[in-house]
Amino acid sequence: MQRQNVCKNLEDTMPQSNQDYAADLHIYAAHAHTAAAAAHHRGDDEAAGELSARAQEYSAEAAEKTEEISRRTPERLRA
């Protein structure tokens, strides 16, 4: 899947903290949601559906990464 390749390429070329990676995934999701809305507004329902699916994938992966970070963060450091 292309999305996984993009994320994999980022991981291979730019060392990031888990927090940065999760934040990037949230940003990707937001951009995909915006692009899906624009495609829907243009009447391009096929592209809107694909972009919405990609946004959902990014959102789910971001949520998983955020949960993983939360589980590994000591209670005293959580705000």
C-alpha positions in Angstrom: 0.0 0.0 0.0 1.3 3.4 -0.9 0.6 5.0 2.5 2.7 2.4 4.2 5.6 3.1 1.8 5.4 6.9 2.6 5.5 6.2 6.3 8.2 3.6 5.9 10.3 6.0 3.8 10.0 8.7 6.5 11.1 6.3 9.1 14.1 5.2 7.1 15.3 8.7 6.2 14.4 10.8 9.2 14.9 9.5 12.7 11.9 10.6 14.7 10.7 10.2 18.2 7.5 8.2 18.7 5.7 11.4 19.6 6.8 13.1 16.4 5.8 10.1 14.3 2.3 10.0 15.9 2.0 13.8 15.4 2.9 13.4 11.7 0.3 10.7 11.3 -2.4 13.0 12.8 -1.3 15.7 10.3 -1.5 13.2 7.4 -5.0 12.3 8.5 -6.0 15.9 8.7 -4.7 16.7 5.2 -6.4 13.6 3.8 -9.7 14.6 5.4 -9.3 18.1 3.9 -8.5 16.7 0.4 -11.4 14.3 0.7 -13.8 17.1 1.5 -12.4 19.1 -1.5 -12.9 16.2 -3.8 -16.4 15.6 -2.5 -17.2 19.3 -3.1 -15.9 19.0 -6.7 -18.2 16.0 -7.1 -15.4 13.5 -7.5 -16.9 10.9 -5.3 -14.4 8.2 -6.2 -11.4 10.3 -5.1 -13.3 11.5 -2.1 -13.9 7.9 -1.0 -10.3 6.9 -1.5 -9.0 9.9 0.4 -11.5 9.3 3.2 -10.3 5.7 3.5 -6.7 6.9 3.6 -7.6 9.5 6.2 -9.2 6.8 8.3 -6.1 4.6 8.0 -3.9 7.4 9.1 -6.2 8.3 12.0 -6.3 4.7 13.2 -2.5 4.3 13.0 -2.0 7.6 14.8 -4.4 6.5 17.6 -2.6 3.2 17.9 0.8 5.0 18.1 -0.6 7.5 20.6 -2.0 4.7 22.8 1.4 2.9 22.6 3.2 6.0 23.8 0.7 6.5 26.6 1.1 2.9 27.9 4.9 3.4 28.0 4.8 6.8 29.7 5.1 6.7 33.4 1.9 7.8 35.3 3.8 10.7 37.0 4.7 12.2 33.6 1.2 12.2 32.2 -0.6 15.5 32.2 
